[in-house]
Every structure is written in C-alpha cells, then in structure tokens.
C-alpha cells in the first residue's frame, strides 16, 4: 500500500514539474519571438486598430486617419447642416470599440501616443518598436488565455487533457502567429474561455435544479459574449449559436435564450447602431460585408468605391457561392485551427457518450456556436487563416481538448493495464511532434536569421517597410492634408498621416471624392504607391489591372522603372486621354505626370515606393 502511494506521489510531483517546464517553455518562446525574431506587424486590420488606439490615447476619441472612400461618401451624405465633415476627427466605424481602447492604454503607458518622441532610428532598425507594444499586449492576453484553457479543461476533464491542450496551443505556429499579429484574437480567446467557464457553471447549476444560479451564470455568460461581440462584430454569429444551445438545453425551453437575446440587444445592438449611424446604419455595414464576400473579385472593391450604386451585386450566383464558401470552412477547419493533431477528433467525439454531463452538454454548445460561426464566415466570404474576422481559430482549444479526450478514451478501451500511462505519454509526444515539430525545428534558424544575420531586423517586405514611412514620408508630408495610397493603414500608423485608400476609378475620385474634399476645405497632398499594388498579387500585370483599375498604370510605373532604370520612364504620362470619349473624368496624366498636378516623384525605397507630390519636397527629408 505504501509503495502504491509513493508511486502515485512521485507521478504527481513529476506531472507538476512537467507543467512548470511547459509553462516556462511557452513563455520563453513568446518572449523570444517578441524580442529577438519579431518582424513587425503585417496585418492591415492590426495597423488600423493600432492607429485608432493612438488617436484614443491622444484624447481624440474613436477617430481614424485611415479614410475609406465609401465611408467618406457615406459620411458626406449623412452630415447635418450645422455639423460639417471633420477630416481631422473622422469617426472610426470599421472596428468594434473594445480592443482599440485596450491598445490605447498600452500605447499611453509606453508613450507611443507622442509620435515625435518615439520616431524610429531608421539608421539602426527596420522594425518599429510601436509594433512591439501592440504585439506585446496581444501576447500578454495569449498567455492569460492559456491559463484559462488549463483551468477550464481541468474542470471539464482532468489535468492531463488540460495540460495537453495548453501544449498544443502554446506550441502551435498559427496560435503564436496570432499572439504576435496585433489582432484582437488573443483577447477574444480570454473572453471566449471565460464565457465557457460561466456556461459550465450554468450547466452544473441546472443539473442541480438551482434555477437562480442557472439564470445568474447564463446572464454572466451572455455578458462576456456581448463583450466578445464588441471586440469583433463578427462574433455575433457565435452568440447566435449560444442562443440556439440555451434555447434547447435549459428548461423552461426558450426562457434562457430570451434572456440572453435581451442582454445582447442592450449591450451589443444598441451601441453598434449608435456607432454606425453616421455611415448609413448597421444594416448598410452588413450589406457592405456581404457584398465584399460575393459581389466582387476582391474583398476591398466596395471599400475603395465612393458609391456602391455603380457596382452590381452578383445575385445569380449568390447561393452557389454561399455553398462553396460553406464547404471551404469545413475543408480548411484543420488549418484554421493551427493544424493540431487532435482537432478532427472533435467530430468523432460527437458520437461518443461522455460520462460527465457537463462534458456531454459542452460539446453540443461548442458545435452550435461553431456551426453558426461557419455560416457567418461563409456569408461574409472569409477564407484566410490569419484575419481579423477569422472565427474558427477561437474554437481551437475546445476542438483540441475534446479531440485529446477522445484519443485518451480510445487508448483506455485497449485495456493496456499498467502500461496505459506510458502509452498515453508516448501518444502525447507523438501528437505534439506532428502538430508542432516543424515550428520547433525552424525556431533555431529563425533565431539565427533574426539575431546574427540581420541585426537591424527583417520587416515584412514586400509590402511593408516602416522606416520609409516613419522617416521619409512623414518628413515630406504635413498633418493637415491627405495622402492617397494603396497602403493607407500603414501610412496612418507608421507615418501618422491622414491616408485615403486609393480608389479604383478615376471618375469616382474626380466626381465624388474631390467635391467632398473641396466642400470641407480638405486638400490632397500626394499619391503614394507601394508594393501593395504591384508586388503582392499572383496574377502578374493582369492582376494589377484588375485590382487597381484606372490607377493600374500608376501602380505599374515603379515596376517599369525597376526593369529599365536608365530610361526613367513616366508610364502614367501615356494616359493623357480617357478610353471612353464620353467620360468627363480627368485622365490619369492630369494627376500624376510631368505636366500633372502631382508632378514630382520622390523615391522612398527606390522605385518600390514612390511618392508623387505637388511640390518638390526632397529637401524636407534632409
């Protein structure tokens, strides 16, 4: 008896030691990636939220320097007579409000709300330290999320399943990519896991016939889900799945779902309606989002148009494309959840009857929320693994935990006897190797490249080169006027300048946007073309033409200069008339050529990044 007790005690101590080793390993990897191998942000949404957060930290409120043509047009159509459009305080309505305010606190604490005081030392670094502030905030929430993951699945399963799930997540390349991306997903993990804790408590109270505690925990769950929705509006699809589960699981049927719906209405719908009212209301944003998914070949077409009236929605193929996007969500489930070995086993776990009622009920709650999230992503055309509106990632800990539990259940049914623990440990090691082996093998190489090969840091180029924007472009421009660019999120964050997303149509620019600017005393000071236009597509020149429309010759000018640098070509000069003789829009050459309004070419990074200005501003960069 003493030997058995001693063996159990030794195993317990060994397991505790392994937990601390795992925690130290994951924390060390996060610190190494943040401090040593970090390359800066590469997600437009993350840069956009960062510059909004800086505006908040400055006391400017939820305002933005990233101007979308469709928002400029909608604001101008909705403005009141006694309240003109203010481009110096342009309301930010494209992102939910909570995460920018969290980032604002981090920016304020580190002093990055003072742009001049925190300018880049462009001679010694290629990575903007402000990016590290944003990524560090996200990494902090990621580590908190891992702690919540462990405590949740200790409650639901046991310590082995919990620790295995944490290992899967903490050593997943995709999860670590999200931790450094600056996107709100790490914070969303915390809210999602917190809501799951409360839902488990509600299920336990319901099984004990404690109606008051059940209602209290359900209300708390929906409050956290409401905060999740105010962090990312797309999460309303997850909330719909939760309403569906509560409506069928808790008794009396429908009461708890009605309570949850009321909480969502008060905490999410009302604030969203008030925030989005200046740009046509919440219904217009929904239409824009659906249009992005199905009405255009690229998701940014509508945002770059001053009016949607001239673009036809493709209704004939709507349901066919919806079906295609739906199947794409299931097809990419494994990749979008970090390529973790146990993720697909969740589907097998649906056919297994778990002994614990909370575990059995929990899997159906996860399934309901995941299915409605897939429907939402399909409707809005979400296909990227790393994206601000990618919701499948939020279900990774749940799928991985249920999958791990299912694998261990299958092993237990093999009647391994005393060798069960050894076989389980071997299985965990094998699954970790399959899920994270490639990332761990590549980590030393990343360290070598990041530390010894390039002490200045390696930015995400193409298309982003923060030093050129933070240094040269900021010096060449002023804060009052607008820069028209294909990379407005980066200009707003790195250069701290107002930036209009380059429209696709010259007619849109000259007929719709310029009159709005003139009416409100706003000038455009220049055009910036970056690799976002000419180096990021996979379809060559045809892809540039399709993406950039009437401004394609301007986007291609830099490429021609790279191919023939001695000729100093001005490709845009060839386009001095309109292809449509009935068009009254100004030709491209009248804007950007040696005889146009913006006749001076300034090379920020050779011909890769060219800034076209009204005046010769080269001296301002000295």
N, C-alpha and C positions, 0 to 999 in steps of 0.2 A: 504493500500500500504506500509506503514511504517512497519507494522507487518511482511509482507511478506519479505521485505528487511532485517529486523532484523533477521528473522528466517534463511534466506539464509546466512547472515553474521555469525551467530552462528554456522551453519553447516560447513561453510568454516573454521572457527577457530578450530572447533573440528577435522576436517579432517587433518588440518596442524599438530595439536597436535598428532594425531594418527600416522602420518608419522614419526615424530620425535621419538615417542615411539618405532615404528617398527625398525627404523634405530639403535636406542640405543640397542634394544633387540638383533638384529642380530649381531651387532658389539661386544656386550658383550659375546654372545655365542662363537663367533670366538676366542676372547681373552681367554675365559675360557678353550676352547679346546686346544688352543696352549700352554698356560702357566701351566694349572693345570692338565688336564686329558690326555695330549699328551703321546703317547706310542712309538713314533719314526716312521720312515718310514718302510713300509712293501712291497713296490712295487720295483721289480728289476730294472725296467726302470728308476725310480726316483733316485735310488742309482747310477746307471750307469751314468746318466746325471750329478749327483752331483760330482762324482769323475772326470768326464771330465771338469766340470766347475772349479774345484780346479786346474787342470792342466793349464787351460787357465789363471786363476788368478795368477799362478806362472810364467807366461810368456812362457809356453811350447806349446802354441797353442792348436789346436783341436786334442789332443792326449789322449790316454786311457791306463789304467793299466788293463782293462778287456779284455783279449785275447780270442777270439772265434777261435776254431780250423779251421773253414772254412776260416776265414779272414787271419789267419797265413799262410795257404796253398795258398790262392789266392794272397796274397802279395808276397810270395816267388816265385810264378810262373810269376809274372809281374815285379819283380825287374829288374833294369837295372844293367849292368855290373859294372858301375862306381858308383852305389849307392846301397849299401847293406842294407838289412833289419835292422832297428834300433829298438830293443825292448824297449829301454829307451824313444823313441819318436814314439810310434806306433800310426799311424793315426786312429782317430775315425771316422768311416763312417756309423755307425748303427743308428745314430740320426741326425735329421735336426739341423742346427747350431745355430739358433737364441736363443732358450731358454737356452742352456748351457752358452752362453755369458751373458745373463741376470743374471743367477745364479752366474756366475763368479764375477760380480760386487758386488752382495750381500756378497759373500764369502770374497772378497778382503776388503770390508768395515768393516766387522766384525772380520777380522784377521784369519779366518779359513783356509787360504792358508798356514799358518805356522802350520803344523801338531803337532810338538812337543810342541809348545806353547799352544795348545788347546786340549791336551790329556784329556781323561775322568778321573774323580776322581772315579775310579771303586769301591772304598770303600763306596761311598755315593750315587751313582746314577747308574741306569741301562739304562738311556736314554742319547744318545749322543746329546749334545747341537747343534752340527753342523746340525743335522736333523731339529732342530727348526728354524735355519736360512733358510733352504730350504723351510720348511712348512710356515714360516712367509712370505717369498716372494710370495708364491702361494696364501696365504690368503689375502695379500695386493691387488693382482690383482683380487681376487674374489670380494672384496668389491668395487673395481672400476667397475667391470662388473655389479654389482647390480645397481650402479648409472647409468651406460649406459643403462641398462634394463629399468629403470624408465623413463629416458628421451626419449628413443626410443618409448615406448608404450604410453607415453603422446602425442607424435606427431601423432601416428597412431590411437589411440583410445581415452582414456581420463585418468584422474588421478586415477580413481577407478580401472580400469583394470591394469594400470601400477603398482600401489601400491599392488594390489592383487598378481600379478605375482612376484614381488620382495619378498613378504611374502612367497609365495610357494617355491621359490628358496632358500631364506635365511634360511628357517626352514626345508629344505629337508635334511634328513640324508645322502643321496647319494651325494648331491651337497657339503655339508660340508665335506664329506669324500674326495672328490676331492680337496677341498680347502686345506686340510692338507696332501694330499698324496705326494706332491712334484712333481707330474706330471704337464705338461705344460697346462692343460686344462683351468685353471683359466685365464691365459694369452690369450689362444685361444678364450675364451669367449669374452674378450675385443676386439680382432681383428674381430671376427665374428659380434659382435654387432656394432662395428664401421663401418664395411662394409655395414651392414644393414642400418645404418643411411645414408650413402652415396647413397645407392641404392634407398632409399625412396626419397632423393633429386633429383636423376636422373629421377625417375618416375614422380615426380611433374613437373620438367622442361620439360619433354617430353609431358606432358598433356598441358603445356603452349606453346608448339611449339617453345621452346627455344633450338635449336639444339646444339649450342655451349656449353651451360651449361649442357645439357644432356651428351654430349661426355665427358666433364670435370669430371662430377660426376661418370660416368661409369668407366673412367680411374682410378679415385681415389678408387673406389670400388675394381677394379681388383688389384691395388697396395696392398691394405690391404689383399685381398685374397691371393696374392703372398706371403706376409709376413706370413700369416697363413700356407701356404704350406711349407715355410722354417722353420716353427716351428714344423710341423709334416707332413712328406711326404704323409701320407695317405689322407690329406686334398685336394689333387689334385682331388679326387673324388667329393668333394664339389664344387671345381672350375669348373669341367665339367658340373655339374648341373646348375651353374650360367651361363655358356656359352650357354647352351641349352635354358634357360629362355630368355636371352638377344637376342638370335637369332630369337626367335618367337615374343617377345613382342615389341621391339623397331623397328622403321622404319627409313630408309630402312632396310628390312629384312637382317639379317646376318652381317651388317656392324659393329655394336657394338660388336657382338660376335667375329668377326675377330680382332677387336682392342684389346679386352680382351685376346684373344688367343695369340696375339703378345706380350702383356705385360707379360703373364705367361711364354712364351717361353724365353724371355730375362731375367726375374727376377728369374725364378724357374728352368727351364730346363737346361740352360747353367751352373749355379752354381752347380746343382746336378750332372751333367755329369762330371764336373771338380773334385768335391769332391769324387765321387765314381769310378773314373777312375782307381786308384791303385788296386782296388779289382775286376777288371773284367768289370767295367762299370755299368751303371744304369740298363741295361737290365738283367744283372746277379742278381742284387739285387731284381728285380721284380720276376724273376724266383724263387729265394730263398723264397720270401714271399709267392708266390702261392704254392710252394712245401710244405711250412710249413702248409698251410691250408689243403692240400689234400693228400700229398704224405706220411704222417707219422701219427702214432697214437698220437704222442706228438709233439707240435709245435717247440720244441728245438732240434729235432733229427738232422736236417741238420746242424745247427749251431755248433753242437758238433762233426761233421764229418770233417775230413781233406780234403775229396774229395767227391763230390756228384756222382761220376761215379759208385760207387758200390751200390747205392740205387736207386731202380726202382720207377719211378713216376707212380702212380696208375691212368692210363688213362681210364681204363674201367668204373670206377665209377665216373669219374670227373663230368659230367653233373648232375648225380643223387645227388651227394654230394653238388654240387653248388645249386641245387634246395632246398635241405634240409637246408643248411646254410641261403639261402634267406628267407625261411619261418621262420627260427629261429629268424631273425632280426625283422620281424613283430610281432612274438609271444612274444618277450622279450621287445618290444617297451616301454611298461608301466614301467617295472622295470628299464630299462636302462635310463629312463628319470626321475628317482627319485620317482617313484610311486606317482606322483602328480595327484590329482583327475581329473583335467580338461584336462590333456594330450590327452586322447582318443577323447575328444570332437572336437579336431582339424579336425579329419576325417569327423565329422558331419558338421563342418564349411565350408568344401569344397563344400557342396551342398547349402550353404546359400549365397545370393547375398548381400554383404555389400554395404552400401550407399557410403562410401568414396572410390574413385577409387584407392588410394594408398594402402588401406587395402585389396581391392579385388585383385589387382595385386600382393601384397606382399605374399598372401597365396600361389599363384602359384609358386612364386620364391622359397619359403620355401619348397614346395612339390617337385620341380625339384631337388633341392640340397639334400634333404633328400633321395629321391629315388636313386640317383646316389651314395650317401654315403652308403646306404644299399647294393647296388650292390658291391661296393668296399669291404665292411666288409665281405660280403658273399664269395667273391672271395679269400680273404686272411684268411678266417676261423676265424674271430673274434667273440667270444661268451661271453667273460667276461664283467660284468657290470662295473668293475673298471680296466681299462687297458690303456696303452699309445696310443693304436690305436682304442679305442672306440670312434666313431664319433657321435653316436646317442645322447649322452649327450649334445653336442653343440647345439642341436635343442630344448632343454628343454624350454628355455624362450619363443620361438616362439610358440611351441605347447601349452604351458600353457596359454599364453596370448590370442591366438585365441580361445582356449577352454573356458577361462573365459568370453571372449566377447560373445561367443555363448550361454553360460549359462545365462548371463545377458539379451541377446536378447530374449531368451525363456521366461524369467521372465517378460520382458516388454510386451510381447504379451498376458500375462494373464490378462491384464487390472486391475492391483491391485490398481490403483489410488494413493492416498496419502500414502498408506502403502507400496508402492514399495520400498522405501529406507530402511525401517525396514526389509522387507523380504529379500532384497538383502544383507543387513548386516548379517542377520541370515544365509543366504546361504554361504557367505564368511567364517563365523565362522565354519560352519559345514564342508566345504571343507578343511579348514585348519586343523581341528581336524582329519579328515580322512587321510590327507596327512602327517601330522607332529605329530600327537598325540603320537604315540608310541615313537618317538625320544624324545619329550619333557618330557614324563613320565619317561623315562630311564635316563635323564640327571642328576637328583639328585643322583641316585645310582652310576652313573659314577663318580660324584664328590666325593662321599663318599669313593669309592674304590681308586680313584686316589690320594686323599689328606690324608685321615686318615688311610686307610688300608695298603697302600704301599707308604711310603714317598720317597723311592728310585726310584719309577716309575716302571711300568709294561711293559717290552718290548714285541714285537710280537714274543714270543717264545712258541712253535716252529714256524719257524725255526731260527729266528734271535736273537742273544744275543750279542749286540755290545761291551759290556765290555770285553768279552773273546777275541774278535778280536782286539779291540783298545789297550788292555793291553797285555795279554799273547802272542798272535800270533805275534804282532808287535815286541815284545822283542825277540822272538825266531827266527825271520827271518831277512833277510837283503834286502836292496832295489835293489840289482843287480840281484838276481836270482828270478826264478818264483815259485809260489805256485800253484800246480794243485788242484782244488777244485770243489765241486758241487755248491759252492756259491760264484762265482768269483766277482759278482757285490758288494757283502757285504765286501769281503776281500779288494777289490780295494778302497772302500770308508772308511770303518772303520779302516782297518789296514794299509792303504796307501802302499800296496804291489802289485806287478805285479801278476796277477792271471789268469791262463789258465782254461777254462771251462773243467771239467772232460770229456774226450771222452767216448763214449760207447764201442769202440772197442780197444782191446789191440794191434791188428795188425795196426790200424790207428795210435796209439801212437808210437809204436816202428818203423814202416816202414816209416811213413810220417812226423810225428812231430819231433821226436828225431833227424833225419838227418838235418832238418832245424835248430834246436837249435844248434847242433854241428857246422854246417857250419858258423853260425853267432856268435859263442862264447858265447852262452846263456845256462846256467845250470838250471836244476830244483832242487830246494832245499827240496821239500817235498810235501806230499799229505795231504789235509785237508778234512775230511768227517764230514758233519753236518746233522741236521735233514732234510735239503732239500732233502736228498737222502732217508732216511729211515723212516721218520715220517709224511710226508705231503701227501702221496697218500691214496686212499680209497680202494685199491685192495690188501692190505697186501703184503706178500712176492712176490706173482706173479707180482704185480705192480712194486715193486722194481726191479725185474729181467728184466721186460720189459723196464723200464726206464733207468736203469744203465748198462744193457748189460753185458760185460765181467767184469766190475768192481762191479757187484752186490754183490759178496762175501765180498768185502771190505766195501761196504755200510752197509751190514748186521752185520758186526763184532761187532759194537757198541751195537746193539740190543741184540746180544747173550751175551755180557758182562753184560748188564743190567739184563738179565734173570738169568744168572749164574755168579755172580760177584766173587765168591770164586775160580772158575776154571781158571780164567784169560785166556780165550780161544783166540787163534790166528787163526781165521777161514780161513784167506787167505792162511795160510801155507798148507792147504789141496789141494790147486790148484797149484801143482808144475809141472803139465804137461798140454799140450793143448788137448782139446777134439778132435780136428782134428789132426791126426798124421802127415798130410802133411803140417801143418802150420809151418811157420818159425818164427812166432811172439813169443816173450818171454812170459812165463807163468806168471800169477799174482804173485805167490810166489817169483819169482825172483826180483820183485819190492818191495813188502811190506810183509815181514815176518821176522822172527828172523834171517834168512840167506840171506835176500834180500838186495837190495841197500838202502832202507828206512826202517831200522830195528827197529828204536826207536819210541815207542809210547808215545805221550805226551797228557795228558788228560786236555783239556781246560775247559770243563764243564762236568766232569765225563766222562762216556762213550758216552754221547750225541754228543760231539765234540772231535774228535781225530785227532791230527796232527802227521803224520808219517815223520820222518826226517832221514837224513843220519847219523847225529851225535847226541850225547846226548846234547840237548840244554836246559835241565831243569834248569841249573844254570843261564841261561840268563834271566829267568823270575823273578829272585830274586831282 
